[in-house]
Amino acid sequence: MSVKNYSLGQVGDYEIKQLKVFKTVVDCGGFSAAETSLNIGRSTISLHISNLEARLNLVLCKRGRGGFSLTEEGVIIYKMTENLLESLDAFRTTVNNLNASLTGKLRLALSDKVSLDPRSHFPEMIQRFSTEAPEVLITTNVSSMSNIERMILNDEADIGFIPYHRKLDGLSYVHLYSDDCYLYCGKDHPLATMSVEDQDEKVDKYPATHAGLKPHEAVSEQISQMNLTAISYFYDSRLALILSGRYIGFLPERYAESYVESGQIVAVAPENRSYTLGVAVICKKTTQPNKPRELFLKVLHQTVEELISAPY
């Protein structure tokens, strides 16, 4: 049957149907035995096999009084058919899974105070995400900026919300909002009653608290000459140290606002002692599919009314 320089060309649904018939015949051990499995008559089975042999330009099996057996070419085509049908099944299963309802986990890691800041729109994002993916388990964790970065890079978390302090190659960033941060002291601190000029001149000699991280350039310029004698990463603990009257420290203006209005803390030399700190959503740069993460990022862009250009 072999024709020199024969080329098969495209393989379509009809050839796949014939290959399925061929595989069933081989698995059943012959034409007669395959009739029940295929629910077609022997003559129809024989026609399918003959058409397949003609299409492939190969003799696949011997049938007759001596029984059913495969030729050498038939053995090879049978194995190739097994691989082909398994690949088709795997493809179908993957596509069906990708279109199925979202399940699994969405792991969120947030820095201090971000989730309840109205500019983050975090509750709205959760509401919209949960409506679209009600079967996904959401877990949240509050941690430091550096630990959140580590969790994202090590696949221990899917999405992070952090004040921006550096840019890592393995992470993607979406800017949310910016905070103006000012230096504050408690109402009983010596700086509280000084003139702005005296504050600016003497501020660096007083004990100060800071986040304890390697700061970005704008922060570094502000704290490099300060008397850094205490570390308090989270804003609540930093505020407590400032309220003690012993330490001075930087806080976001919005966070400190109510304490300033009540007279508990005072801005120190605000004209010269301030910096801007961006807040960003981060995720790992990866080609691995993660449908909950992808949906949350979609919701993020839909929820935030304007994603202004990030300063990083």
VEXGULUM-387715 format. One record per residue (C-alpha): residue number from 1; x, y, z. Coordinates in pm, 1 decimal. Example, Ala and Ser with C-alpha at 12.3 -4.5 7.8 and 13.67 -1.06 7.14 Angstrom:
<doros>
doro pos:1&u:1230.0&v:-450.0&w:780.0
doro pos:2&u:1367.0&v:-106.0&w:714.0
</doros>
This chain:
<doros>
doro pos:1&u:0.0&v:0.0&w:0.0
doro pos:2&u:292.2&v:230.6&w:64.6
doro pos:3&u:335.1&v:514.3&w:-187.9
doro pos:4&u:675.9&v:677.2&w:-220.7
doro pos:5&u:705.2&v:1031.8&w:-80.8
doro pos:6&u:353.5&v:1015.3&w:65.9
doro pos:7&u:260.1&v:1307.0&w:298.6
doro pos:8&u:-28.3&v:1278.3&w:545.0
doro pos:9&u:-120.1&v:1645.6&w:564.3
doro pos:10&u:-377.0&v:1781.2&w:808.0
doro pos:11&u:-544.1&v:1550.4&w:1061.1
doro pos:12&u:-903.8&v:1640.6&w:1142.0
doro pos:13&u:-1204.2&v:1514.4&w:1335.4
doro pos:14&u:-1274.3&v:1235.2&w:1085.7
doro pos:15&u:-926.1&v:1087.2&w:1118.6
doro pos:16&u:-946.2&v:1110.6&w:1498.0
doro pos:17&u:-1276.8&v:921.7&w:1489.6
doro pos:18&u:-1114.8&v:648.9&w:1278.3
doro pos:19&u:-818.0&v:629.1&w:1515.6
doro pos:20&u:-1057.5&v:584.1&w:1808.5
doro pos:21&u:-1223.4&v:295.2&w:1622.8
doro pos:22&u:-882.2&v:144.7&w:1550.7
doro pos:23&u:-776.0&v:171.3&w:1915.4
doro pos:24&u:-1098.6&v:9.4&w:2035.7
doro pos:25&u:-1054.3&v:-279.6&w:1790.5
doro pos:26&u:-698.5&v:-337.7&w:1916.0
doro pos:27&u:-805.7&v:-311.8&w:2281.7
doro pos:28&u:-1089.5&v:-559.3&w:2224.9
doro pos:29&u:-868.9&v:-802.5&w:2026.9
doro pos:30&u:-1057.5&v:-797.5&w:1698.4
doro pos:31&u:-1348.2&v:-673.1&w:1490.8
doro pos:32&u:-1616.4&v:-898.7&w:1632.7
doro pos:33&u:-1524.9&v:-826.1&w:1993.4
doro pos:34&u:-1528.7&v:-450.2&w:1921.8
doro pos:35&u:-1888.0&v:-448.8&w:1789.5
doro pos:36&u:-2041.5&v:-421.1&w:2137.6
doro pos:37&u:-1801.0&v:-151.0&w:2259.1
doro pos:38&u:-1845.1&v:62.3&w:1946.8
doro pos:39&u:-2216.7&v:-17.9&w:1902.2
doro pos:40&u:-2168.9&v:-59.9&w:1526.3
doro pos:41&u:-2159.0&v:-364.7&w:1298.2
doro pos:42&u:-1850.3&v:-550.8&w:1186.3
doro pos:43&u:-1881.3&v:-430.9&w:827.1
doro pos:44&u:-1887.2&v:-67.5&w:941.5
doro pos:45&u:-1583.8&v:-127.4&w:1162.0
doro pos:46&u:-1403.1&v:-287.4&w:868.0
doro pos:47&u:-1487.0&v:14.0&w:651.9
doro pos:48&u:-1345.7&v:255.3&w:913.1
doro pos:49&u:-1020.5&v:58.9&w:938.1
doro pos:50&u:-986.0&v:32.6&w:559.2
doro pos:51&u:-1043.4&v:405.6&w:519.3
doro pos:52&u:-787.6&v:476.9&w:794.8
doro pos:53&u:-528.6&v:254.5&w:627.3
doro pos:54&u:-589.8&v:432.3&w:298.5
doro pos:55&u:-562.9&v:771.8&w:468.3
doro pos:56&u:-235.1&v:680.8&w:640.2
doro pos:57&u:-103.7&v:484.1&w:341.9
doro pos:58&u:-19.7&v:197.0&w:580.4
doro pos:59&u:-139.2&v:-156.0&w:652.5
doro pos:60&u:-226.2&v:-153.8&w:1022.8
doro pos:61&u:-357.0&v:-503.6&w:1090.4
doro pos:62&u:-406.4&v:-854.5&w:956.3
doro pos:63&u:-754.3&v:-1004.8&w:975.1
doro pos:64&u:-876.3&v:-1337.3&w:849.8
doro pos:65&u:-894.5&v:-1702.9&w:946.0
doro pos:66&u:-569.0&v:-1670.2&w:1135.7
doro pos:67&u:-723.7&v:-1407.1&w:1365.6
doro pos:68&u:-657.0&v:-1041.6&w:1427.0
doro pos:69&u:-303.1&v:-906.7&w:1467.2
doro pos:70&u:-115.8&v:-581.3&w:1419.9
doro pos:71&u:154.6&v:-519.9&w:1164.8
doro pos:72&u:478.0&v:-348.8&w:1271.4
doro pos:73&u:335.3&v:-22.0&w:1142.9
doro pos:74&u:10.1&v:-94.4&w:1325.5
doro pos:75&u:194.5&v:-130.2&w:1659.4
doro pos:76&u:358.2&v:209.4&w:1609.7
doro pos:77&u:32.0&v:380.0&w:1505.7
doro pos:78&u:-147.4&v:223.5&w:1803.3
doro pos:79&u:107.1&v:371.2&w:2046.7
doro pos:80&u:92.9&v:708.7&w:1870.6
doro pos:81&u:-287.3&v:697.0&w:1888.2
doro pos:82&u:-273.5&v:636.6&w:2263.0
doro pos:83&u:-49.9&v:940.4&w:2307.7
doro pos:84&u:-264.2&v:1156.1&w:2081.2
doro pos:85&u:-592.3&v:1069.8&w:2255.4
doro pos:86&u:-436.1&v:1118.7&w:2599.6
doro pos:87&u:-310.8&v:1462.6&w:2492.5
doro pos:88&u:-654.9&v:1555.0&w:2361.5
doro pos:89&u:-813.2&v:1445.9&w:2689.3
doro pos:90&u:-558.7&v:1648.6&w:2888.6
doro pos:91&u:-623.4&v:1953.8&w:2668.8
doro pos:92&u:-998.9&v:1920.1&w:2712.4
doro pos:93&u:-964.8&v:1882.8&w:3090.1
doro pos:94&u:-738.8&v:2189.4&w:3115.8
doro pos:95&u:-977.0&v:2404.9&w:2912.3
doro pos:96&u:-1273.6&v:2289.3&w:3118.6
doro pos:97&u:-1087.1&v:2366.7&w:3441.2
doro pos:98&u:-995.0&v:2712.6&w:3317.3
doro pos:99&u:-1359.8&v:2784.2&w:3245.1
doro pos:100&u:-1488.9&v:2630.7&w:3567.1
doro pos:101&u:-1596.2&v:2829.1&w:3871.6
doro pos:102&u:-1307.2&v:2980.9&w:4062.9
doro pos:103&u:-1199.4&v:2789.7&w:4369.8
doro pos:104&u:-889.3&v:2775.1&w:4587.2
doro pos:105&u:-732.6&v:3055.1&w:4790.5
doro pos:106&u:-650.0&v:3421.7&w:4754.4
doro pos:107&u:-375.9&v:3515.2&w:5001.1
doro pos:108&u:-352.9&v:3885.1&w:5080.0
doro pos:109&u:-77.3&v:4049.1&w:5285.3
doro pos:110&u:-121.0&v:4407.9&w:5400.6
doro pos:111&u:97.7&v:4663.4&w:5568.0
doro pos:112&u:-11.3&v:4865.2&w:5868.0
doro pos:113&u:-339.7&v:5065.0&w:5833.6
doro pos:114&u:-377.3&v:5016.4&w:5456.7
doro pos:115&u:-693.6&v:4804.7&w:5455.9
doro pos:116&u:-910.1&v:5066.2&w:5630.7
doro pos:117&u:-773.2&v:5368.6&w:5449.1
doro pos:118&u:-1062.2&v:5484.3&w:5224.3
doro pos:119&u:-816.2&v:5559.9&w:4945.6
doro pos:120&u:-727.0&v:5191.3&w:4920.3
doro pos:121&u:-1086.6&v:5089.2&w:4836.7
doro pos:122&u:-999.3&v:4757.9&w:5000.5
doro pos:123&u:-1349.9&v:4671.7&w:5133.3
doro pos:124&u:-1498.9&v:4747.5&w:4790.6
doro pos:125&u:-1243.2&v:4522.0&w:4623.1
doro pos:126&u:-1324.9&v:4236.7&w:4859.0
doro pos:127&u:-1697.4&v:4283.7&w:4799.0
doro pos:128&u:-1660.7&v:4273.3&w:4421.5
doro pos:129&u:-1413.2&v:3984.8&w:4423.6
doro pos:130&u:-1630.5&v:3773.9&w:4654.8
doro pos:131&u:-1933.8&v:3836.8&w:4435.4
doro pos:132&u:-1751.0&v:3707.0&w:4128.6
doro pos:133&u:-1568.4&v:3423.4&w:4307.4
doro pos:134&u:-1775.6&v:3320.7&w:4612.7
doro pos:135&u:-1601.8&v:2982.9&w:4645.9
doro pos:136&u:-1250.1&v:3126.8&w:4680.8
doro pos:137&u:-1116.3&v:3130.6&w:5037.5
doro pos:138&u:-966.1&v:3470.9&w:5121.2
doro pos:139&u:-690.9&v:3490.4&w:5381.5
doro pos:140&u:-541.9&v:3817.7&w:5507.3
doro pos:141&u:-226.8&v:3885.1&w:5700.7
doro pos:142&u:-74.0&v:4207.0&w:5838.0
doro pos:143&u:303.7&v:4227.1&w:5826.5
doro pos:144&u:599.9&v:4454.0&w:5758.0
doro pos:145&u:688.4&v:4577.2&w:5410.6
doro pos:146&u:1000.4&v:4363.1&w:5377.0
doro pos:147&u:822.6&v:4051.8&w:5499.0
doro pos:148&u:536.1&v:4106.2&w:5255.5
doro pos:149&u:786.2&v:4136.0&w:4969.9
doro pos:150&u:948.1&v:3810.0&w:5081.2
doro pos:151&u:609.0&v:3635.5&w:5104.6
doro pos:152&u:513.1&v:3742.1&w:4751.6
doro pos:153&u:847.5&v:3636.8&w:4602.2
doro pos:154&u:835.9&v:3299.6&w:4783.0
doro pos:155&u:474.9&v:3229.8&w:4675.7
doro pos:156&u:352.8&v:3248.5&w:5034.8
doro pos:157&u:110.8&v:3528.1&w:4938.6
doro pos:158&u:-54.7&v:3631.5&w:4611.8
doro pos:159&u:-113.1&v:4005.1&w:4654.7
doro pos:160&u:53.1&v:4259.4&w:4883.2
doro pos:161&u:-39.3&v:4613.4&w:4988.6
doro pos:162&u:268.6&v:4806.1&w:5103.8
doro pos:163&u:408.1&v:5156.6&w:5140.8
doro pos:164&u:659.2&v:5179.3&w:4859.4
doro pos:165&u:1020.1&v:5191.9&w:4972.6
doro pos:166&u:1211.5&v:5019.9&w:4691.4
doro pos:167&u:1153.9&v:4847.9&w:4356.5
doro pos:168&u:1243.0&v:4480.1&w:4318.1
doro pos:169&u:1287.5&v:4322.4&w:3974.4
doro pos:170&u:1069.9&v:4021.3&w:4054.1
doro pos:171&u:762.5&v:4225.6&w:4151.2
doro pos:172&u:496.9&v:4420.9&w:3964.0
doro pos:173&u:359.9&v:4741.2&w:4119.2
doro pos:174&u:25.1&v:4920.9&w:4094.0
doro pos:175&u:17.4&v:5262.2&w:4259.2
doro pos:176&u:-282.7&v:5324.3&w:4487.6
doro pos:177&u:-226.8&v:5656.1&w:4662.4
doro pos:178&u:38.5&v:5871.6&w:4829.1
doro pos:179&u:80.0&v:5989.0&w:5188.8
doro pos:180&u:240.6&v:6314.0&w:5298.6
doro pos:181&u:438.9&v:6226.3&w:5610.0
doro pos:182&u:544.1&v:6484.4&w:5870.6
doro pos:183&u:761.0&v:6480.1&w:6181.0
doro pos:184&u:567.7&v:6489.7&w:6510.5
doro pos:185&u:636.2&v:6523.6&w:6882.0
doro pos:186&u:411.8&v:6483.9&w:7187.0
doro pos:187&u:246.1&v:6788.1&w:7345.8
doro pos:188&u:485.3&v:6770.9&w:7642.5
doro pos:189&u:800.6&v:6741.2&w:7434.4
doro pos:190&u:1039.9&v:7039.6&w:7446.0
doro pos:191&u:999.3&v:7090.3&w:7070.2
doro pos:192&u:622.9&v:7141.8&w:7104.5
doro pos:193&u:655.7&v:7498.2&w:7234.7
doro pos:194&u:952.2&v:7610.3&w:7026.4
doro pos:195&u:931.4&v:7838.4&w:6725.1
doro pos:196&u:955.2&v:7672.8&w:6384.0
doro pos:197&u:1304.6&v:7817.0&w:6342.3
doro pos:198&u:1424.3&v:7670.5&w:6672.3
doro pos:199&u:1258.2&v:7335.8&w:6594.1
doro pos:200&u:1440.2&v:7311.9&w:6263.2
doro pos:201&u:1772.1&v:7398.2&w:6426.0
doro pos:202&u:1750.2&v:7165.9&w:6728.5
doro pos:203&u:1535.7&v:6874.1&w:6613.5
doro pos:204&u:1818.7&v:6637.4&w:6521.7
doro pos:205&u:1952.9&v:6615.2&w:6879.5
doro pos:206&u:1630.9&v:6466.9&w:7025.0
doro pos:207&u:1571.7&v:6089.2&w:7036.8
doro pos:208&u:1371.2&v:5971.4&w:6738.5
doro pos:209&u:1188.8&v:5652.8&w:6640.5
doro pos:210&u:1183.4&v:5511.9&w:6285.8
doro pos:211&u:1062.3&v:5207.6&w:6090.8
doro pos:212&u:1390.3&v:5017.6&w:6108.8
doro pos:213&u:1404.4&v:4953.1&w:5732.9
doro pos:214&u:1649.6&v:5074.1&w:5472.9
doro pos:215&u:1462.8&v:5386.4&w:5357.5
doro pos:216&u:1422.1&v:5515.9&w:5005.7
doro pos:217&u:1597.6&v:5839.2&w:4908.9
doro pos:218&u:1331.4&v:6088.0&w:5022.2
doro pos:219&u:1310.6&v:5931.4&w:5368.6
doro pos:220&u:1685.9&v:5890.5&w:5396.8
doro pos:221&u:1736.3&v:6262.9&w:5339.4
doro pos:222&u:1507.4&v:6340.2&w:5631.6
doro pos:223&u:1638.5&v:6095.2&w:5891.1
doro pos:224&u:2008.5&v:6065.7&w:5807.2
doro pos:225&u:2113.4&v:6328.1&w:6065.5
doro pos:226&u:1851.2&v:6242.1&w:6328.2
doro pos:227&u:1920.1&v:6078.8&w:6665.7
doro pos:228&u:1762.3&v:5740.7&w:6583.2
doro pos:229&u:1738.5&v:5561.5&w:6917.4
doro pos:230&u:1415.3&v:5358.4&w:6882.5
doro pos:231&u:1259.4&v:5130.4&w:6618.0
doro pos:232&u:883.6&v:5101.9&w:6571.8
doro pos:233&u:767.3&v:4974.2&w:6234.8
doro pos:234&u:389.3&v:4986.7&w:6289.8
doro pos:235&u:225.9&v:5328.3&w:6312.4
doro pos:236&u:36.0&v:5252.8&w:6634.2
doro pos:237&u:352.4&v:5166.2&w:6826.9
doro pos:238&u:535.3&v:5461.2&w:6672.9
doro pos:239&u:254.3&v:5693.8&w:6779.1
doro pos:240&u:269.1&v:5553.1&w:7131.0
doro pos:241&u:638.0&v:5640.3&w:7153.0
doro pos:242&u:566.6&v:5991.3&w:7025.7
doro pos:243&u:281.2&v:6034.3&w:7276.4
doro pos:244&u:523.4&v:5940.8&w:7554.8
doro pos:245&u:690.7&v:6277.6&w:7508.2
doro pos:246&u:1027.9&v:6109.2&w:7486.4
doro pos:247&u:1054.6&v:6044.4&w:7110.9
doro pos:248&u:982.8&v:6223.8&w:6786.4
doro pos:249&u:893.2&v:6042.6&w:6464.2
doro pos:250&u:735.6&v:6061.6&w:6119.4
doro pos:251&u:369.9&v:5968.1&w:6060.2
doro pos:252&u:132.5&v:6000.2&w:5763.4
doro pos:253&u:-61.2&v:6326.0&w:5789.6
doro pos:254&u:-399.8&v:6154.3&w:5756.7
doro pos:255&u:-315.6&v:5905.7&w:6031.2
doro pos:256&u:-192.9&v:6178.7&w:6266.6
doro pos:257&u:-473.4&v:6426.4&w:6189.8
doro pos:258&u:-710.0&v:6345.7&w:6478.7
doro pos:259&u:-423.5&v:6349.2&w:6731.3
doro pos:260&u:-309.5&v:6689.0&w:6604.7
doro pos:261&u:-663.8&v:6826.0&w:6626.0
doro pos:262&u:-696.4&v:6701.9&w:6985.6
doro pos:263&u:-365.2&v:6866.1&w:7078.2
doro pos:264&u:-191.5&v:6538.9&w:7170.5
doro pos:265&u:85.8&v:6573.3&w:6912.1
doro pos:266&u:241.2&v:6864.7&w:6725.4
doro pos:267&u:399.7&v:6884.2&w:6378.7
doro pos:268&u:769.4&v:6973.6&w:6400.2
doro pos:269&u:915.3&v:7216.4&w:6143.4
doro pos:270&u:657.4&v:7106.0&w:5882.6
doro pos:271&u:800.7&v:7329.2&w:5610.6
doro pos:272&u:1126.7&v:7132.9&w:5598.9
doro pos:273&u:1055.5&v:6801.9&w:5775.8
doro pos:274&u:831.4&v:6599.4&w:5542.2
doro pos:275&u:836.8&v:6345.5&w:5259.9
doro pos:276&u:587.7&v:6167.6&w:5031.0
doro pos:277&u:535.4&v:5792.4&w:5065.1
doro pos:278&u:348.8&v:5598.9&w:4798.5
doro pos:279&u:129.7&v:5295.8&w:4871.0
doro pos:280&u:125.9&v:5018.8&w:4610.8
doro pos:281&u:-26.7&v:4681.6&w:4535.4
doro pos:282&u:241.3&v:4426.0&w:4452.0
doro pos:283&u:238.8&v:4079.3&w:4297.2
doro pos:284&u:500.2&v:3842.6&w:4161.4
doro pos:285&u:604.8&v:3861.2&w:3797.3
doro pos:286&u:525.5&v:3510.4&w:3675.3
doro pos:287&u:382.4&v:3320.6&w:3379.4
doro pos:288&u:219.6&v:3063.2&w:3606.0
doro pos:289&u:-162.3&v:3095.8&w:3590.1
doro pos:290&u:-335.3&v:3200.1&w:3911.6
doro pos:291&u:-699.4&v:3277.8&w:3841.7
doro pos:292&u:-787.3&v:3418.5&w:4186.0
doro pos:293&u:-489.0&v:3656.3&w:4168.5
doro pos:294&u:-571.6&v:3757.5&w:3810.6
doro pos:295&u:-934.5&v:3826.3&w:3902.9
doro pos:296&u:-832.9&v:4036.7&w:4204.7
doro pos:297&u:-599.5&v:4248.1&w:3990.3
doro pos:298&u:-884.4&v:4296.0&w:3743.3
doro pos:299&u:-1111.7&v:4402.3&w:4028.0
doro pos:300&u:-839.0&v:4636.5&w:4155.8
doro pos:301&u:-826.3&v:4825.8&w:3826.6
doro pos:302&u:-1204.4&v:4837.4&w:3801.3
doro pos:303&u:-1255.6&v:4956.5&w:4159.0
doro pos:304&u:-997.1&v:5230.5&w:4186.6
doro pos:305&u:-1141.8&v:5525.1&w:3996.2
doro pos:306&u:-810.8&v:5670.5&w:3885.0
doro pos:307&u:-469.9&v:5504.7&w:3896.2
doro pos:308&u:-251.5&v:5812.1&w:3883.2
doro pos:309&u:105.9&v:5779.0&w:3765.4
doro pos:310&u:313.6&v:5620.3&w:4036.2
doro pos:311&u:626.5&v:5798.2&w:4164.9
doro pos:312&u:823.9&v:5475.0&w:4129.5
</doros>
